[in-house]
Amino acid sequence: MVDSFGTAGVGAIGRALRLMMAAVLLVVFAACAPTYENHGYMPSDDELAFIKVGKDTRETVEKMISKPSASGLLNDVGWYYVASRWKTYGVRPPQEISREVLAITFTEAGVVENIERFGLEKGEVITISRRVTTPNIQDQGFIKQLFGNVGGIDAGSILQ
């Protein structure tokens, strides 16, 4: 509706303002939704099912699931795969919400000795799954170290 001065009426301006406010609110609420990121590589249970404890070697395991990447670790005792999930909410720094470690240990001859998957529950390292030829992982202290800094990593160290 145009008045005698040739301008739009108050009703049209009010509708335009309400539409703009709704668009601004939509953008603000969308920006506040949490985002999740996964870091590291964790072989699936299906992939691990092909590995035979006491039979497969480092070479056959490498062909089936590959060696741990930069986020994992290789040492004389075994291979450790580490995967974590991070949550970012708005402008807050990222927060690590879960971490899982898969340890594949080998004998001195390079044959798979243990396959164990660890997680955290109430701040304690727990065994999620285990296929072993020996009763316990040799390097339990190392697993605790891998979990020791859950939530202790700041955004700056992630971006480096």
QUIWOFEN-V804183 format. One record per residue. N is the residue number from 0. RES is the residue in one small letter. SS is DSSP state (A for helix, B for strand, O for the rest). PHI is phi in degrees with one decimal (none if undefined). Layout:
{{N;RES;SS;PHI} {N;RES;SS;PHI}}
This chain:
{{0;m;O;none} {1;v;B;-110.5} {2;d;O;-87.6} {3;s;O;-68.6} {4;f;O;-92.2} {5;g;O;83.3} {6;t;O;-109.8} {7;a;B;-70.3} {8;g;O;-74.5} {9;v;A;-62.8} {10;g;A;-61.2} {11;a;A;-68.0} {12;i;A;-66.1} {13;g;A;-61.9} {14;r;A;-64.2} {15;a;A;-63.8} {16;l;A;-65.3} {17;r;A;-63.5} {18;l;A;-65.5} {19;m;A;-64.5} {20;m;A;-63.3} {21;a;A;-63.3} {22;a;A;-65.4} {23;v;A;-63.3} {24;l;A;-62.6} {25;l;A;-61.3} {26;v;A;-65.0} {27;v;A;-63.2} {28;f;A;-66.9} {29;a;A;-66.6} {30;a;A;-69.6} {31;c;O;-88.7} {32;a;O;-72.2} {33;p;O;-68.2} {34;t;B;-118.1} {35;y;B;-121.1} {36;e;B;-131.5} {37;n;B;-106.4} {38;h;B;-124.8} {39;g;B;89.9} {40;y;O;-128.1} {41;m;O;-129.7} {42;p;O;-60.7} {43;s;O;-77.1} {44;d;A;-60.8} {45;d;A;-62.9} {46;e;A;-66.3} {47;l;A;-68.5} {48;a;O;-62.6} {49;f;O;-77.5} {50;i;O;-84.4} {51;k;O;-101.2} {52;v;O;-64.2} {53;g;O;86.5} {54;k;O;-122.4} {55;d;O;-73.5} {56;t;B;-116.8} {57;r;A;-55.0} {58;e;A;-65.4} {59;t;A;-70.4} {60;v;A;-65.9} {61;e;A;-60.6} {62;k;A;-67.6} {63;m;A;-80.1} {64;i;A;-129.2} {65;s;O;74.2} {66;k;O;-76.4} {67;p;O;-60.7} {68;s;O;-84.0} {69;a;O;-60.6} {70;s;O;-84.0} {71;g;O;-101.1} {72;l;B;-154.1} {73;l;B;-116.2} {74;n;O;-148.3} {75;d;O;-65.1} {76;v;O;-80.0} {77;g;B;-175.9} {78;w;B;-113.2} {79;y;B;-123.3} {80;y;B;-103.1} {81;v;B;-123.6} {82;a;B;-130.3} {83;s;B;-137.4} {84;r;B;-121.7} {85;w;B;-116.8} {86;k;B;-119.1} {87;t;B;-118.5} {88;y;O;-125.7} {89;g;O;61.0} {90;v;O;-92.7} {91;r;O;-68.5} {92;p;O;-67.4} {93;p;O;-60.6} {94;q;B;-125.9} {95;e;B;-77.3} {96;i;B;-105.4} {97;s;B;-159.2} {98;r;B;-145.7} {99;e;B;-132.9} {100;v;B;-125.0} {101;l;B;-112.0} {102;a;B;-113.2} {103;i;B;-113.9} {104;t;B;-103.8} {105;f;B;-125.2} {106;t;O;-74.2} {107;e;O;-62.2} {108;a;O;-81.9} {109;g;O;88.7} {110;v;B;-95.1} {111;v;B;-60.2} {112;e;B;-105.9} {113;n;B;-142.3} {114;i;B;-130.7} {115;e;B;-132.8} {116;r;B;-115.2} {117;f;B;-119.8} {118;g;B;-142.0} {119;l;B;-116.5} {120;e;B;-140.8} {121;k;O;54.4} {122;g;O;80.2} {123;e;B;-107.5} {124;v;B;-72.5} {125;i;B;-123.5} {126;t;B;-87.1} {127;i;B;-87.2} {128;s;B;-149.9} {129;r;B;-152.0} {130;r;B;-129.9} {131;v;B;-134.7} {132;t;O;-107.1} {133;t;O;-115.1} {134;p;O;-65.7} {135;n;O;-152.0} {136;i;O;-63.7} {137;q;O;-72.8} {138;d;O;-116.5} {139;q;A;-58.7} {140;g;A;-63.4} {141;f;A;-65.4} {142;i;A;-60.5} {143;k;A;-62.2} {144;q;A;-65.2} {145;l;A;-63.0} {146;f;A;-91.0} {147;g;O;-59.2} {148;n;O;-110.8} {149;v;O;-60.2} {150;g;O;82.0} {151;g;O;-91.2} {152;i;O;-95.0} {153;d;O;-95.1} {154;a;A;-61.0} {155;g;A;-62.0} {156;s;A;-72.2} {157;i;A;-71.9} {158;l;A;-77.3} {159;q;O;-76.7}}
